[in-house]
Amino acid sequence: MSNVRALPLLNRSEAPAAAVVPCCPPLSERPFTAEEAERTARMFKALGDPVRLRLFSAVASHEGGEACVCDISDVGVSQPTVSHHLKKLKEAGLLTSERRGTWVYYRVEPSVLAAMGQLLAVR
């Protein structure tokens, strides 16, 4: 009797929409390649704005791991500016979104937080 069993394959429609790949190794492991530095700089640039950092934090800490834009837009700027900043966070690969009716829900993929933690880990 064998303990080996085949795992079922996922259809593309069942696979995660955008699996996040870690951007690069921990800073203390080795110097970044040019490509790794570009990806990491985009992430840090997106988080370098206080409003974006507040929005990212609001989504990451929201109950259930996702937040409706209606629940996180009180950051001291107008709604169009909130939308602009959320778009920049999405473009940097830090947030994903899903439209439900008239509202958009944002979430930080756990792999993004894990990759950020790994990047800053000291070995």
C-alpha positions in Angstrom: 0.0 0.0 0.0 1.4 3.4 -1.0 1.1 6.7 1.0 1.4 8.7 -2.2 -1.7 10.4 -3.6 -2.2 12.8 -6.5 -3.4 16.3 -5.6 -6.2 17.7 -7.7 -5.3 20.5 -10.1 -7.1 23.8 -9.7 -8.9 25.4 -12.7 -7.6 28.9 -13.5 -11.0 30.2 -12.2 -10.3 28.6 -8.8 -6.8 29.8 -8.5 -6.0 32.9 -6.5 -6.4 36.0 -8.6 -3.0 37.5 -8.0 -0.6 35.4 -6.1 2.1 37.7 -4.7 5.7 36.6 -5.1 8.2 37.9 -2.6 10.0 40.9 -4.1 13.4 40.0 -2.9 15.6 38.3 -0.3 16.2 39.8 3.2 18.3 43.0 3.0 21.0 41.2 5.0 21.3 38.2 2.8 22.9 39.7 -0.4 22.8 42.9 -2.5 19.7 43.4 -4.6 19.7 43.0 -8.3 18.5 46.0 -10.3 15.1 44.4 -10.8 14.7 43.6 -7.1 15.7 47.1 -6.2 13.1 48.6 -8.6 10.3 46.4 -7.2 11.2 47.1 -3.6 11.6 50.9 -4.3 8.0 51.0 -5.8 6.7 49.3 -2.6 8.5 51.7 -0.3 7.7 54.7 -2.5 4.0 53.8 -2.2 4.3 53.5 1.6 6.3 56.7 1.8 3.3 58.9 1.8 1.6 59.3 5.2 -2.0 59.1 3.7 -1.1 55.9 1.8 0.6 54.4 4.9 -2.6 55.2 7.0 -4.8 53.6 4.3 -2.6 50.5 4.1 -2.6 50.2 7.9 -6.4 50.6 8.0 -6.9 47.8 5.5 -4.3 45.5 7.1 -5.7 45.9 10.6 -9.4 45.9 9.6 -11.5 43.1 11.1 -11.8 40.2 8.7 -8.7 41.2 6.7 -10.5 43.4 4.2 -12.1 46.9 4.4 -14.7 48.7 2.4 -13.5 52.0 1.0 -16.5 53.5 2.9 -14.9 52.4 6.2 -11.4 53.7 5.6 -11.8 57.0 3.7 -11.6 59.2 6.8 -7.9 60.1 6.5 -8.2 63.9 6.2 -8.3 64.1 2.4 -11.1 64.2 -0.2 -12.7 61.0 -1.6 -11.0 61.4 -5.0 -7.6 61.7 -3.3 -8.4 58.6 -1.3 -9.1 56.8 -4.5 -5.9 58.0 -6.0 -3.8 56.8 -3.1 -5.6 53.4 -3.1 -4.8 53.1 -6.8 -1.1 53.8 -6.1 -1.1 51.1 -3.4 -2.7 48.6 -5.8 -0.2 49.5 -8.6 2.7 48.8 -6.1 1.2 45.3 -5.5 0.4 46.1 -1.8 -3.4 45.9 -2.1 -6.0 43.9 -4.0 -9.6 45.0 -4.5 -13.0 43.6 -5.4 -16.1 45.5 -6.4 -19.3 44.5 -4.6 -22.2 46.5 -5.9 -21.4 50.1 -5.5 -18.6 49.6 -3.0 -15.0 48.5 -3.4 -13.4 46.2 -0.8 -9.6 46.2 -0.3 -7.4 43.6 1.3 -3.7 43.0 1.9 -2.7 39.6 0.9 -1.1 37.7 3.8 1.9 36.9 1.5 2.5 40.7 1.0 2.9 41.2 4.8 5.0 38.0 5.0 7.3 39.2 2.2 7.6 42.7 3.8 8.5 41.0 7.1 11.0 38.7 5.4 12.6 41.7 3.5 13.3 43.5 6.8 14.4 40.4 8.7 17.9 40.4 10.1 19.8 37.2 9.9 
